[in-house]
Amino acid sequence: MLALEWLKNAHGIMEKLEATQLENIKKAATVMADAIEAGRWVHTFGCGHATIPVEEMYPRIGSFVGFHPLCELPLTFFTQIIGQMGIHQFLFLERAEGYGQEIMKNYDFDSKDCIWIFSHTGINAVNIDVALEAKKRGMKVIVYGSAGETGDKPSRHSGGKNLFQIADIVVDSCVPLVDASVPLKNHFDKVGPLSTLSFVTMVWMTITTVAEILADRGVKLYIHPSHNVPGDTTAHERLDAAIAEYQRKVKCL
């Protein structure tokens, strides 16, 4: 079964992450913990399927206040395939230089913030513009993606550098550049991509490390609880507390 081949490839990605990326993940988590401890934000950004890790981390059961998603609907919602907000428009926008600059104008960032960008290839202009604008504001730029495969490849941005060359900290997703991993009989293209699995795995490796660092420092975390467990009589109170803390903090943006 090709299912087992994809599963073998997926296991291989997670094993490689564990073997090679723990040190980089800890570096990234430390920068994020510093931002949250300072009362500021870890801003998160991605395009297309690279918004899935952004949507996974907060609001999410088991995560906590401190992560602020920068999700642009035209870069996120293209499931109509054709027509309004279709794939053709999405592909144009993610490569459009200057669009990321306009996105960044909407927020009052601080040099104590950091930004966490997900990009499989790191070559598209909107991600690069967001990263460059973040650096102008004194923010640390953390990038997760296929750095080992794309690290020295030219970008689609006039500045010439790709996202991994701009970043302060890079964590390699360990995913092949082609992403899809399973050959299919009588077809040129493979099936079974791996980047989403890797991104979500890295998200929770990172966020649990951020939580560990902050807990060791004595910082109170406002954790988003499950409110579906029978007998838990305070879940809604804890949920309200987390949302209220998010609301309090987000006013600074």
N, C-alpha and C positions, 0 to 999 in steps of 0.2 A: 504493500500500500504506500502511495506517495505521502499519506498522512504521517507515516513513521519516518520517512525521509525528512519531511519538514520538521518534525519533532526532534530528530537527531540534530538538525542544523540549529534549532532553537536552543537545545541544551548546550551545544558547542559555543554559542554566543554568550550564554550566561556563565559558562565555565571560564571563557576568555576574559569577561568583565571581572570576575573574581580574581583571576590570576594576574591581571595587568593594570586594572584601573582603580583599585582601592585607595592608593595614595593620592591620585588626582581627585577622586571623589571627596576625600577628607579635606583637601585644600579648598575645594569649592564649598563644601559644607561649612568650613570655618569662616569664610567670607560671608556666607549667608547668615550664619549665626551672629556675626558681628553686627550686621545690618539690623536684624530683628532685635537684638539686645539693645541697640541704640534707639529703638522705637521707630525704626524706619522699615523699608520694604525690600523684599526680593521681587522685582518685577519679572514676569515671565512672558515669553513671546515665541510664536512659531507660526508657520503658514501651512495650509493644507493639512495633511495627516500629521505634521509636526505640531499642530495645535492639540492633538490628543493627549500628549503628556501634560500640556498646560491645563486642560480641562480635568485631568485626572487628579491634580494635586490639591486644589482648593477652589470651591468648597467640596469637601470629600470626607467621609467618615474616616477617622484615624489621622487626618492632617490637622493643621493648626493655623491660626491667624499669623500672617507675616508674608504670605505669598499673594501677589497682586497680578491677576491676568490682564495682559494687554491683547485682547482678542478682537480683531477687526472682522466684522461679519463677511465682507466680500472675500477675505482670505481664509475664511473658516467654513462657511456654509456654501458648498458647491455640489450638494447632493442632488440638485435638480438636473445635473449633468448638462442639459441644454436649456436654452431660453435664459430667463433672468438668473444672474449669478451662476452661470454655467462654467464649465471647465475652461473654455477658450478665454473668458474674461479673467478667470483666476490666474491662468498661466501668464497672461499679459501683465496683470497687476503685480505679481510677485517678482517680475523682472523689471518693473518700471522704476527707474532711478528718480528719487525725490519723494516717492510715496511714503517711505519710512520717516523722512523728515517731518512730513505733515502729521503723521501719527503722533510723533513725539511732542509736537506743539501743544497737545491737549492736556498735559500733566505738569505739575510743579514737582520736578524731581529734586533730589538732594544728593550731595556727594557721599553721604552715608548710605545711600541706596546701592544696590547692585542689580544687574539684569542678567537673567538666565535665558539664553536663546537656544532653541532646538532647531537644527537644520541638518538634514542627512548629507547634503553635498556642500553646503556653505558657499555656494557660488552666486546665489540670486540677490538682486540689488536691494530688495526691501529689507531683508535681514541685515545686510551690510550697512545700509543707511541707519537703521535702528541702533546698531552697535556703535557706529561712528558718533551719532548724536549722544548716546549714553556716555561715551568717553569724553566728549566735550563738556559734559556736566560733571565730570569727575567721578563717575561711577565705574566700579569694576565690572568687566564684561566676562561672563562665564558662558562657554559654548559647548554644547553636547552634540556630537554628530560623528560621521564617518571620517574622522580626521586622518587616520592612517592611510585611507584610500584617496582622500581629496586634499590632504594638507598642503601640497605644493602646486595644485592645479590652478590655472587662471580663473578669475571670477568674471561675472557678467557686469561688473561695476567698473565705471571709468577710472576709479582709483587704482585698479589693478590687483588689489589684495583680496583674498577670499576671507571668509568669516573666521577661519581658524588662525589665520595670520594676524588678525586684528585683536583677537581675544586675549585677555589676561590669564585666563585658565581654560584649558581644553580637557574635556573628557571624551575619549574615543568610544563610540558605540560598538566598535568591533564588527560592524556590518559591512559586507561587500558593497562596493559602489553601485552595482546593478540592483541591489536590494532583494529582488526576487531570487529564490534559492533552489528551486526544484525544477530540473529539466522535464519537459513534457514531450512525449512521442509525437512526431510529425509537426512540431511547432518550433519556431525560432526563439520566441520569448519564453522565459521561465515563469513559473507561478510561485506563490508562497513567499511574500516579502517578510523581512525580519526587523525592519527599523522600528516599527511601533512597539513590538515586544521588547526590544532593547531599550528604547526610550522609557517605557513605563517601568521596566526593571531598574534602570538607573535613577528614575525619580524616587522610588521608594528606598533604594540604597542610600540616596542622598538625604532625603527628608528624615529618615530615621536617624541618620548621623547628625543632622542639624539638631534634632530633638535631644539626642544624647548629649551633645555639647552644651546646649542651653540648660538642660536639667542639671548637668554637673556644675554649671555656673550659678545655679539657684534661681534661674529665670522662670517665672510662671508662664506656662503655655496655655492658651485658650484652644483646647482640642475640640474638634468637631465630633460629637459623639454619635453613636448609633441610637436612634430613637425608635427602634423596632424590636427591642428585646423585652419580652414579657417580664414584669416584675421590677423593672428599672424605673423607679418613681421619680428620679431627678433628671432624667435624660433631657427633657424639654427645657429645664432650667439651665442646664449646662450648654445646650444648644443656643438658647437665648443669650447667654453670657458671651459665647463666642461671636455671635452675630453683632451684638452690641459693641464688642471690642473692635471688630472689623469696621463697623460704622464710625466709631470714634476716631480710629486711625486714618481712615480713608479720606476724612475731611481735609487733611493736609495736602492732598493731591488736587 
